[in-house]
Amino acid sequence: MSKQEVEKGMEKKVDAMSCNINELRLEKQLCDGVIMVDDGEFHVHKIILCGCSPYFRVLFTNGCHPPDKLSLVSDCCRFLKAQLCPENCVNIWRFAHSHFCEKLKQQAFRFILHNFEEMVRLSKEFLELTVEQLSEIIEKDKLNVKQESVVFEAVLQWIKHEPWKRKAHIGVLLPKVRLGLLTHDYLMNNVSNNIFVMDDVTRRPIVTSVLTGIDDLNPSLSLSSDLTRLRLPSAVLLAIGGFSNKKTTNAIEAYDTRAARWNNVTNIDESPRGRTRTVYLNGFVYCIGGFGWKNFLSSMRRFDPITRTWAEVSRLQSSRCDMGVCVLDGHIYVMGGFDGDDHLNTVERYEPENGRWSKIAPMHEQKRDCSATVLNGKMYVCGGFDGRWHLDTGECYSPQTGVWTLIAPMIIGRSRLGVVAYGGQVYAVGGYDGVNHLSDVEVYNPQTDMWTQGPAMNNKRSNFGIEVLDDLLFVAGGENGTASMGEVECYDEQTSEWHAVTNMEFSRSDLSCCVLSGLPNMAEYAAP
């Protein structure tokens, strides 16, 4: 028997088996699942679906569905949402659109806007977008790009994929690029002399008018123009509370990196508090402990940035101020501090799912004015004051072991410092050594358990806010031994340099900072 005859015989048997299995399905025999859709239901054999579809294999083998039925559309959408990444987000967006899955479509589109730069770099499907789809993406205020040149380069990349067909679309796409946000040099060297722009006589005047507006500071090229309107940031830096003019303040300011400006978002109904600590978790800002009107506080206030309202939530077990705080694995940790009588080594953990605080293993040392951060699944607490000494010590906590471990001491003992994870290392910034307010920076490498000297800040400061935003390390406010500060600066590890940033409206010390991201009402926090 020839190979061809064998293959034909196998095909007949497979066809016959498929027919038999389908007959069993139609007769609802040996079926072990039901797929429900809007206009009916289908009895199925799970093993057959697993053999045909990786999706159903994951679904049926992970126990994530009822035993005898599932809603196909909703489960598919949940599955695809969980799989969203820069490589597949375009495909999922287009799939959701063609199958009328509106919620998934919106989720995929938000992912594209937030991860635009990575999507352009990694997604092959980006080049298969229609001109209408690309226009819909790049015209949005919420498109997350650090530089507008990224948008122009993406348009060129898309056109060059099929230049003979797509070059005619430059007239549609170029007005969606906010040319007024590009530098004069970039416009001259990359836009005005681009072959696709030069070939479209209808679009050259746009570039010329923008160049003229930049050269002449033309008032007609105003910030209300579509060509110059700033895109919304994907995240903002929030500076909360503190002491201003020797009084506690309820001031809240948001820093927009796109506009390089602060926006006053203070809620005048919220009571002032100082020496509090702030974290952002699950869409809420938590202000923990601190010092109010002659009282050390155990209260925790929760701010909803969407409704811009405050609410009292679960209290700490111990009143405290000047403590370290951080978020790890969905829990808030508070460590050390001062309760009005004692310097503390106790540590409390907050579980937002049940609203409870519980105590975990204490630190090795009692301390206040320390600072904490999270790196690679572990908490690091550095520096502080024990009532006598400004500490050079640091401790590391692993939630897996529940044990605190001492790490190598810092080069300089300091309290009132800022500690933050940045670039895979722990930065200890500024502070007070008992005599001087510091500009010194030290960097801890957890792989070697060693501290090294980093580039010093431009300003000496202690009791300031510290956070990382847009791959930059920001420090805001503080005190320098003479007065409270409104100065802000940021550090870029790529250049190893500190740069001055726009000052806050309110000079203050003992403030706390956190980063808000992904808000549907981000325009309320962005610079006006």
LINMOTA-V150657 format. One record per backbone hydrogen bond with DSSP energy under -1.0 kcal/mol. NH is the residue of the N-H (numbers start at 0). CO is the residue of the C=O. If there is no record, write none. Layout:
nh: (NH:NH)
co: (CO:CO)
This chain:
nh: (5:6:7:8:9:10:11:12:13:14:15:16:17:18:19:20:21:22:23:24:25:26:27:28:31:32:34:35:36:39:41:43:48:49:50:51:52:56:57:58:59:60:61:63:69:71:74:75:76:77:78:79:80:81:83:88:91:92:93:94:95:96:97:98:99:100:101:104:105:106:107:108:109:110:111:112:113:114:118:119:120:121:122:127:128:133:134:135:136:137:138:139:142:143:144:149:151:152:153:154:155:156:157:158:159:161:164:165:166:168:169:171:172:173:175:176:178:179:180:181:186:187:188:189:190:191:193:197:198:202:203:206:207:208:209:210:211:212:213:214:215:217:220:221:224:228:231:235:236:237:238:239:240:241:242:243:246:248:252:253:254:255:259:260:262:264:269:273:276:278:280:283:284:285:286:287:288:289:290:291:293:296:300:301:302:303:307:310:312:315:319:320:321:323:325:327:330:331:332:333:334:335:336:337:338:343:347:348:349:350:353:354:355:357:359:362:366:367:368:370:372:374:377:378:379:380:381:382:383:384:385:390:394:395:396:397:401:404:406:409:413:414:415:417:419:421:424:425:426:427:428:429:430:431:432:437:441:442:443:444:448:449:451:453:456:460:461:462:464:466:468:471:472:473:474:475:476:477:478:479:484:488:489:490:491:495:496:498:500:503:507:508:509:511:513:515:517:521:523:524:525)
co: (1:2:3:4:5:6:7:8:9:10:11:12:13:14:15:16:17:18:19:20:21:22:24:23:43:43:41:69:39:36:34:32:44:45:46:47:48:52:53:54:55:56:57:58:33:35:70:71:72:73:74:75:76:77:80:84:87:88:89:90:91:92:93:94:96:95:99:100:101:102:103:104:105:106:107:108:109:110:114:115:116:117:118:124:125:129:130:131:132:133:134:136:139:112:142:146:147:148:149:150:151:152:153:154:155:158:161:161:162:165:166:168:168:169:172:173:176:226:177:178:182:183:184:185:185:186:190:193:194:199:199:202:203:204:205:206:207:208:209:210:211:212:217:219:221:224:140:515:254:513:252:511:250:272:508:246:243:241:238:262:236:260:255:255:253:251:266:290:287:285:283:280:302:278:300:276:298:319:273:294:291:289:286:310:284:308:303:301:299:297:296:337:274:334:332:330:327:349:325:347:323:345:366:320:341:336:333:357:331:355:350:350:350:348:346:344:343:384:321:381:379:377:374:396:372:394:370:392:413:367:388:383:380:404:378:402:397:395:393:391:390:431:368:428:426:424:421:443:419:441:417:439:460:414:435:430:427:451:425:449:444:444:442:440:438:437:478:415:475:473:471:468:490:466:488:464:486:507:461:482:477:474:498:472:496:491:491:489:487:485:484:242:462:239:237:235:233:518:520:521:521)
